[in-house]
Amino acid sequence: MTPPAHDPAHDLQIRRLADASVEMHLLSEDGTRPPPDAYRLAFVDAEFLLRRETRGIRFQLELLKPDLAQADAGIENTIVVFGSARFREPADAEAIWQQAQASGDAQAIRRAEALRRNARYYDEARRFAQLVAAYSQSCPTADQLYIVTGGGPGIMEAANRGAHDLGAPSVGLNILLPHEQTPNPYITPQLRFKFHYFALRKMHFMMRAKALVAFPGGFGTLDELFEVLTLVQTRKAKPVPIFLYGTAYWRRLIDFDAMVDEGVIAPEDLELFTYVDTPEAAWEGIRQFYDLPEACPVDGSPAP
């Protein structure tokens, strides 16, 4: 194949864009907003890009950057895992409980007992991600499934960690918060993204999602879960299997039957989700929904 002709103009454009990139980096190096400068290139002018009137541009950038990066990495099918950022792995939860016991502080003991009780979910989220990663290892690229989380600690860390255990890439969609939330160390570095807008982050959760597994969690987990349930219920998104992991927790937290009784949802809306209590049950539910084989053919031929 004959290589394409060299284009000096293209090289010049790349150099100019690189210079502009350096300028933008230097302007924001100290973390402060630079003073207005009418002569500065518009797309490297942080002061201009942070104006209220350019919010639409920022929306588009937050949509495009993770989308293009995932496309470049060949990621088309994802399994989204939600859950509490506050849960700890069992060893950490046990250590916190022992410290609380030694302190004699009743409130600290109650919090530590809850951490200790819920630590099993960390291990189970990790195990679920391992099942997804193990299945995908022998699949053709187009059929591989990738774990996606909110990128933080707790259940999110556990799911990214499970994929990492098997050397599988996984995605983290982190959010900039007033109390700093750093990305967990198990996300694939080139698939680690930071968002300012919750709406764009939630859109990315659904753009490639083939299933959702919601472990016990708080306001953020509920927000994300009900966004997905609403999109599927209203047919704004294609049907995907949705699993509420931890039957006792979810039944105690939300009385969906009462919603049916009061007429605010239809009886068939209860079919939008399934309760599960083991990593294997969640994975088997996904496999049955899509009629996936127990393992991808080793030769890479399409699954039946």
KEMAR-418052 format. One record per residue (C-alpha): residue in three letters; x, y, z. Coordinates in steps of 0.02 Angstrom, whole numbers, padded with zeros to 5 digits, always signed. Layout:
% residues N
alaXYZ ...
***
This chain:
% residues 304
met+00000+00000+00000 thr+00068+00171-00049 pro+00087+00284+00104 pro-00012+00445+00098 ala+00078+00599+00036 his+00158+00705+00170 asp+00057+00862+00207 pro+00163+01006+00278 ala+00006+01107+00311 his-00059+00969+00424 asp+00106+00968+00521 leu+00093+01156+00543 gln-00085+01141+00608 ile-00034+01007+00734 arg+00111+01115+00796 arg-00005+01264+00818 leu-00132+01160+00912 ala+00007+01091+01021 asp+00068+01268+01059 ala-00109+01317+01104 ser-00123+01165+01217 val+00037+01214+01308 glu-00029+01390+01328 met-00190+01327+01406 his-00094+01212+01524 leu+00020+01351+01582 leu-00126+01467+01612 ser-00209+01344+01730 glu-00050+01275+01811 asp-00080+01364+01977 gly-00264+01317+01980 thr-00326+01496+01964 arg-00433+01573+01829 pro-00326+01682+01715 pro-00374+01863+01680 pro-00473+01900+01523 asp-00373+01922+01365 ala-00464+01966+01205 tyr-00315+01912+01098 arg-00303+01736+01169 leu-00364+01593+01058 ala-00545+01560+01104 phe-00528+01371+01126 val-00380+01388+01246 asp-00453+01535+01343 ala-00506+01459+01509 glu-00590+01621+01563 phe-00697+01618+01406 leu-00737+01432+01417 leu-00795+01452+01598 arg-00923+01586+01556 arg-01106+01547+01584 glu-01139+01574+01399 thr-01016+01437+01348 arg-01096+01303+01458 gly-01163+01216+01303 ile-00986+01197+01237 arg-00933+01120+01403 phe-01079+00999+01391 gln-01022+00945+01219 leu-00842+00922+01275 glu-00895+00814+01424 leu-00998+00710+01304 leu-00863+00692+01173 lys-00704+00661+01272 pro-00757+00498+01359 asp-00855+00441+01207 leu-00708+00457+01088 ala-00586+00380+01211 gln-00696+00228+01238 ala-00725+00210+01051 asp-00537+00217+01022 ala-00516+00079+01153 gly-00645-00030+01065 ile-00769-00022+01208 glu-00946-00044+01144 asn-01033-00154+01275 thr-01029-00114+01460 ile-01099-00180+01623 val-01132-00038+01744 val-01108-00067+01931 phe-01181+00057+02055 gly-01168+00052+02245 ser-01112+00141+02402 ala-00947+00233+02405 arg-00942+00206+02593 phe-00928+00017+02601 arg-00758-00056+02642 glu-00675-00220+02606 pro-00694-00344+02751 ala-00518-00325+02821 asp-00534-00136+02831 ala-00709-00146+02903 glu-00649-00268+03037 ala-00506-00153+03086 ile-00624-00003+03099 trp-00743-00107+03206 gln-00604-00158+03324 gln-00547+00023+03342 ala-00726+00076+03379 gln-00745-00061+03510 ala-00586-00003+03594 ser-00646+00178+03595 gly-00809+00138+03684 asp-00897+00271+03579 ala-01074+00204+03552 gln-01103+00303+03394 ala-00937+00248+03319 ile-00978+00068+03364 arg-01146+00078+03275 arg-01065+00148+03117 ala-00927+00017+03125 glu-01053-00124+03146 ala-01144-00066+02989 leu-00978-00061+02894 arg-00935-00234+02956 arg-01108-00301+02911 asn-01103-00229+02735 ala-00922-00271+02694 arg-00977-00431+02608 tyr-01048-00325+02467 tyr-00872-00266+02426 asp-00814-00444+02399 glu-00971-00489+02302 ala-00956-00339+02184 arg-00775-00388+02155 arg-00827-00567+02119 phe-00962-00511+01998 ala-00837-00407+01898 gln-00719-00556+01893 leu-00859-00661+01814 val-00887-00529+01680 ala-00701-00513+01645 ala-00674-00701+01639 tyr-00813-00721+01510 ser-00746-00582+01401 gln-00566-00643+01395 ser-00599-00766+01253 cys-00729-00661+01162 pro-00704-00569+00998 thr-00678-00385+01029 ala-00854-00341+00971 asp-00930-00460+01101 gln-00825-00413+01251 leu-00910-00338+01404 tyr-00825-00205+01510 ile-00859-00152+01689 val-00906+00031+01713 thr-00922+00115+01882 gly-00931+00290+01954 gly-00744+00278+01981 gly-00742+00309+02168 pro-00714+00201+02323 gly-00825+00067+02400 ile-00928-00039+02282 met-00857+00057+02134 glu-00680+00014+02184 ala-00729-00167+02212 ala-00800-00187+02036 asn-00651-00102+01952 arg-00539-00210+02060 gly-00625-00370+02005 ala-00590-00328+01823 his-00412-00278+01866 asp-00385-00446+01952 leu-00401-00531+01783 gly-00306-00400+01685 ala-00465-00335+01602 pro-00490-00150+01561 ser-00626-00059+01658 val-00699+00116+01653 gly-00719+00244+01792 leu-00834+00394+01772 asn-00785+00503+01919 ile-00870+00665+01971 leu-00794+00826+02038 leu-00870+00856+02210 pro-00847+00988+02346 his-00773+00850+02456 glu-00636+00781+02346 gln-00673+00609+02274 thr-00519+00533+02198 pro-00527+00392+02071 asn-00492+00220+02139 pro-00326+00141+02086 tyr-00402-00006+01991 ile-00475+00091+01844 thr-00381+00073+01680 pro-00285+00240+01672 gln-00337+00286+01495 leu-00519+00248+01540 arg-00525+00358+01695 phe-00634+00512+01668 lys-00685+00661+01775 phe-00852+00750+01754 his-00919+00915+01814 tyr-01099+00885+01761 phe-01198+00742+01839 ala-01314+00739+01688 leu-01173+00705+01564 arg-01099+00573+01680 lys-01265+00482+01692 met-01285+00491+01504 his-01118+00402+01486 phe-01173+00266+01605 met-01313+00222+01484 met-01233+00253+01314 arg-01151+00081+01304 ala-01240-00010+01445 lys-01299-00187+01416 ala-01347-00214+01599 leu-01354-00126+01768 val-01315-00202+01937 ala-01362-00089+02084 phe-01285-00140+02250 pro-01347-00059+02412 gly-01310+00126+02416 gly-01370+00298+02463 phe-01436+00452+02373 gly-01314+00438+02227 thr-01355+00256+02197 leu-01541+00291+02205 asp-01524+00438+02086 glu-01432+00331+01959 leu-01548+00182+01980 phe-01708+00280+01956 glu-01637+00374+01808 val-01609+00207+01721 leu-01779+00137+01774 thr-01865+00293+01708 leu-01773+00289+01542 val-01817+00106+01514 gln-01997+00126+01576 thr-02028+00272+01459 arg-01936+00186+01316 lys-01811+00326+01302 ala-01679+00189+01319 lys-01677+00012+01254 pro-01726-00124+01378 val-01579-00189+01478 pro-01576-00309+01625 ile-01577-00214+01790 phe-01529-00305+01949 leu-01556-00247+02128 tyr-01419-00336+02222 gly-01465-00377+02403 thr-01650-00419+02410 ala-01671-00382+02596 tyr-01594-00209+02579 trp-01696-00156+02428 arg-01861-00225+02493 arg-01835-00136+02657 leu-01787+00026+02571 ile-01919+00037+02433 asp-02094-00036+02433 phe-02124-00053+02247 asp-02283-00152+02279 ala-02354+00000+02371 met-02320+00103+02216 val-02423-00020+02114 asp-02562-00018+02245 glu-02569+00172+02238 gly-02574+00169+02048 val-02416+00271+02022 ile-02332+00131+01923 ala-02407-00012+01824 pro-02394-00194+01882 glu-02286-00234+01730 asp-02160-00102+01786 leu-02106-00226+01920 glu-02036-00331+01778 leu-01908-00196+01737 phe-01793-00260+01874 thr-01744-00420+01963 tyr-01684-00451+02140 val-01524-00553+02156 asp-01415-00605+02303 thr-01260-00683+02227 pro-01134-00628+02095 glu-01173-00788+02000 ala-01359-00749+01994 ala-01327-00575+01924 trp-01211-00641+01790 glu-01328-00784+01747 gly-01471-00659+01727 ile-01368-00558+01602 arg-01317-00715+01510 gln-01498-00774+01495 phe-01563-00603+01442 tyr-01444-00601+01293 asp-01441-00790+01266 leu-01253-00791+01288 pro-01157-00956+01288 glu-01074-01009+01451 ala-00909-00957+01371 cys-00860-00871+01210 pro-00793-00992+01079 val-00605-01004+01098 asp-00577-00987+00911 gly-00658-00815+00915 ser-00801-00865+00800 pro-00967-00775+00830 ala-01069-00840+00977 pro-01223-00941+00927 
***
